[in-house]
Every structure is written in structure tokens, then in C-alpha cells.
Amino acid sequence: MNLAYTRQGKETFEVSYSLNVLWEAVPKAVAKLEWKIEEADEATHHVKIKTKGAFLSYGSEMDIDMLAIDEKTTKMTISAETPVTTITAMADYGRTRERIAVLISTLGKIISGA
């Protein structure tokens, strides 16, 4: 028997960049990571992303929500879930949070021009 379930992760940050800077950087980061934007709603500043899978690992689905706190600060919440099975569970342990971290790191590099 091969049971399936999801592993979930969620991170919330206050970022010292404007909402517009982040909104413009997300598609660039997704393209650099060779992931796919499934939905983007500029009115609500919500983006749904599908990551690539890896050996013995399914791709993750990520939701990014951004909210301006002030002109220079944005609250960003990234929620992700990855389907796993009893076969892939050990190889996939920590993959969801790792993908969130990779996205954040890539966004930082794009915004800083590194």
C-alpha cells in the first residue's frame, strides 16, 4: 500500500522593500529557479507557484501573499505543501521548507542585484 499525504510549511516575513519591488522580483525568481507561476493576481498581490520535482520527490505548490505595511516594508507570507507517499517520505523530508528558503534566497539576490 502506498499512502499519500502532504507536508506543509509556512513562513511569514517583514521585508525591508516596497510591495512593488517584491511584486516585480517574484516572477524573476521563479524563472531563475525554473519553476512555474500558475496564478498571479496583482489586485490582491497573490501568486501561486508550482516547483519542479526532484529524484524521489514531487514538486511543491506555493502560495505567496504580499501586503504593504508602509512605503518601504512589506509583509510576505509563503505557504507551501508537497505531496509525499510512504515511499518518498524519507527522501523528501525537509524539502518543502528548503524550497521556501531557496525562493527567499533567490528573491534576495535578485533584489540586491547579486
C-alpha positions as CSV (number, residue, x, y, z in Angstrom):
1,M,0.0,0.0,0.0
2,N,1.3,3.5,-1.0
3,L,-0.4,6.1,1.1
4,A,-0.2,9.8,0.1
5,Y,-0.3,12.9,2.2
6,T,1.2,16.4,2.1
7,R,4.0,18.1,4.1
8,Q,3.3,21.7,4.7
9,G,5.4,24.7,5.6
10,K,4.6,28.4,6.2
11,E,6.9,31.4,6.7
12,T,5.9,35.0,7.3
13,F,8.4,37.8,7.0
14,E,8.5,41.6,7.2
15,V,10.8,42.6,4.3
16,S,12.5,46.0,4.0
17,Y,11.5,46.5,0.4
18,S,8.4,48.1,-1.1
19,L,5.5,45.9,-2.3
20,N,6.2,46.9,-5.9
21,V,9.8,45.8,-5.7
22,L,8.8,42.4,-4.3
23,W,6.0,42.0,-6.8
24,E,8.4,42.6,-9.7
25,A,11.1,40.3,-8.3
26,V,8.9,37.2,-7.7
27,P,8.4,36.3,-11.5
28,K,12.2,36.8,-12.0
29,A,13.0,34.5,-9.1
30,V,10.5,31.9,-10.3
31,A,12.0,32.0,-13.8
32,K,15.6,31.7,-12.4
33,L,14.6,28.6,-10.4
34,E,12.8,27.2,-13.5
35,W,9.5,26.9,-11.6
36,K,6.1,27.9,-13.0
37,I,3.7,30.6,-12.0
38,E,0.2,29.1,-12.1
39,E,-1.7,32.2,-11.0
40,A,-0.8,35.8,-10.3
41,D,-3.3,38.4,-9.0
42,E,-1.9,41.9,-8.9
43,A,-5.0,43.3,-7.2
44,T,-4.5,41.0,-4.1
45,H,-0.7,40.5,-4.6
46,H,-1.2,36.7,-4.5
47,V,1.0,34.3,-6.5
48,K,0.6,30.6,-6.9
49,I,3.7,28.7,-7.9
50,K,4.5,25.1,-8.9
51,T,8.1,24.0,-8.2
52,K,10.0,21.3,-10.0
53,G,10.2,17.8,-8.5
54,A,13.4,16.0,-7.8
55,F,14.5,12.4,-7.6
56,L,12.0,10.7,-5.3
57,S,10.3,14.0,-4.7
58,Y,7.2,15.6,-6.0
59,G,7.0,19.3,-6.8
60,S,5.6,21.7,-4.2
61,E,2.7,24.1,-4.6
62,M,3.4,27.5,-3.1
63,D,1.2,30.5,-2.3
64,I,2.8,33.9,-1.8
65,D,0.8,36.7,-0.3
66,M,2.2,40.2,0.0
67,L,0.8,43.1,1.9
68,A,2.3,46.6,2.2
69,I,2.9,47.7,5.8
70,D,4.2,51.1,4.7
71,E,6.1,52.5,1.7
72,K,9.3,50.6,2.5
73,T,8.1,47.5,4.3
74,T,6.1,44.5,3.0
75,K,4.7,41.6,4.9
76,M,5.2,38.4,2.8
77,T,3.7,35.0,3.7
78,I,4.8,31.9,1.8
79,S,2.8,28.7,2.3
80,A,3.9,25.5,0.6
81,E,2.8,21.9,0.5
82,T,4.4,18.9,-1.1
83,P,2.7,15.6,-1.7
84,V,4.6,12.6,-0.3
85,T,4.0,8.9,-0.2
86,T,5.3,6.2,2.2
87,I,7.9,5.6,-0.5
88,T,9.1,9.2,-0.9
89,A,8.7,10.4,2.7
90,M,12.3,9.8,3.8
91,A,13.9,11.3,0.7
92,D,11.5,14.2,0.8
93,Y,11.9,15.2,4.5
94,G,12.5,18.9,4.8
95,R,12.1,19.6,1.0
96,T,9.1,21.9,1.5
97,R,10.9,24.3,3.9
98,E,14.1,24.0,1.7
99,R,12.1,25.2,-1.3
100,I,10.8,28.2,0.7
101,A,14.3,29.0,1.7
102,V,15.6,28.8,-1.9
103,L,12.9,31.1,-3.1
104,I,13.7,33.7,-0.3
105,S,17.4,33.5,-1.1
106,T,16.8,33.9,-4.8
107,L,14.5,36.9,-4.2
108,G,17.2,38.5,-2.1
109,K,19.8,38.1,-4.8
110,I,17.6,39.5,-7.5
111,I,16.5,42.5,-5.4
112,S,20.1,43.2,-4.3
113,G,21.5,42.8,-7.8
114,A,23.8,40.0,-6.8
